[in-house]
Amino acid sequence: MMQLYQNNIRDFLKHFPSSTMASGFKDKFYAETNSYYALKESKFIRYNSPELVSIIAIDIDSHQDGAVWLDHNLPQPTWTIWTDRGVQFAWILNKPILFKVEKHKKMAKEVLAKLVCALDGDINALGFNRVFRNPFMNKSRFSDTRVDLKDFFDLPTPSQEWWDKVKAKTKREKKHETLFKDVSAPSVLLDFSIMKEGDGRNEALFNRLRFWSYDEARAGTYEEFNLTLKALTLNQQFAEGMADKELNGIIASIDAFMQSKYTGHNARGDGMSDEELKERASKAGKKSGAARKRDAYTKIATTIVQMESNDIKITVSDLARRAKCDRRIIREYLNEKGWREVSRKEGWKK
């Protein structure tokens, strides 16, 4: 970091939102942080808020020419950041853009597209709410430049070939979109290891689990059993784990949504043709009793491990609900493996 600008964070602070997503590691553990502390301590931050754009930034991975903007008669970037593979340029706008004004939003998007195309920028970083490097925590050069959108109007319009690349990228991203509209929910990026009661654990866990569930459904592997195991595993990552009742509520909510809304992969077979349903029933019927018992025992054993790791009392009813197995099979497994019911208060012990 260039020491000359170490104490000038407050001079730039007004151009950032009051809080932003930040992290000390690339693509890991982004948490919402006061922008002053984000600029002072984090290596990667989001420059703009979803509603207001004050900074236009691009990422160039193809070279480290910090003066390439001169070749295009552009204003000097407010800051230039050198990365491992290239440079990042950022310009502060004289007048921020409100995204709710459609005309201004469209104009800003056109300018950004021209910039990225003309300077051979990374289309994966095309957007106003992307995370970039923090100029105060990376090798940077600053200027006092402030710009208007009109300063970039003379840039050439991107070619159709360039737009085809962007559209192909967008198409790939849409394949990973979920049924949920808030795909960029900040809570999906939170670091669970620092979260305690009152830090929004419910929302964070709910968002993380629902995105995971949809990916599982797309792959045809979604099961409520796996959702429960995932929830228990994630809950262990919190600095203070959530209560069992809260956890079960989140699991039940997500599973109900997945079973009722997602067609093609759910347990009831919604959206499947008669032929597909018959084929699935045929496959299920071919499984022997021994195989079904073996599968049930695997589920029970895994569920017990998860319950014990979370200090959850082992009872037949709770174990049957979590493992999705018949109580008779649960009792048979417990007795066979040497478990005994100590009391109703203490549950089963081995």
HELIX and SHEET records of a PDB file:
HELIX    1   1 GLN A    3  TYR A    5  5                                   3    
HELIX    2   2 ILE A    9  LEU A   13  1                                   5    
HELIX    3   3 SER A   35  GLU A   41  1                                   7    
HELIX    4   4 VAL A   68  HIS A   72  5                                   5    
HELIX    5   5 GLU A  102  ALA A  118  1                                  17    
HELIX    6   6 ILE A  123  ALA A  125  5                                   3    
HELIX    7   7 LEU A  149  PHE A  152  5                                   4    
HELIX    8   8 GLN A  160  LYS A  174  1                                  15    
HELIX    9   9 PRO A  186  LEU A  189  5                                   4    
HELIX   10  10 PHE A  192  ILE A  194  5                                   3    
HELIX   11  11 ARG A  201  ARG A  218  1                                  18    
HELIX   12  12 GLU A  224  GLN A  237  1                                  14    
HELIX   13  13 ASP A  244  LYS A  261  1                                  18    
HELIX   14  14 ASP A  274  LYS A  286  1                                  13    
HELIX   15  15 GLY A  289  SER A  309  1                                  21    
HELIX   16  16 VAL A  316  ALA A  323  1                                   8    
HELIX   17  17 ARG A  327  GLU A  336  1                                  10    
SHEET    1   A 4 ALA A  31  ASN A  34  0                                        
SHEET    2   A 4 SER A  19  SER A  23 -1                                        
SHEET    3   A 4 PHE A  44  ARG A  46 -1                                        
SHEET    4   A 4 VAL A 131  ARG A 133 -1                                        
SHEET    1   B 4 LEU A  52  ILE A  60  0                                        
SHEET    2   B 4 VAL A  87  LEU A  98 -1                                        
SHEET    3   B 4 TRP A  79  TRP A  82 -1                                        
SHEET    4   B 4 SER A 140  PHE A 142 -1                                        
SHEET    1   C 3 LEU A  52  ILE A  60  0                                        
SHEET    2   C 3 VAL A  87  LEU A  98 -1                                        
SHEET    3   C 3 ARG A 146  VAL A 147  1                                        
SHEET    1   D 2 ARG A 340  SER A 343  0                                        
SHEET    2   D 2 GLY A 347  LYS A 349 -1                                        
END                                                                             
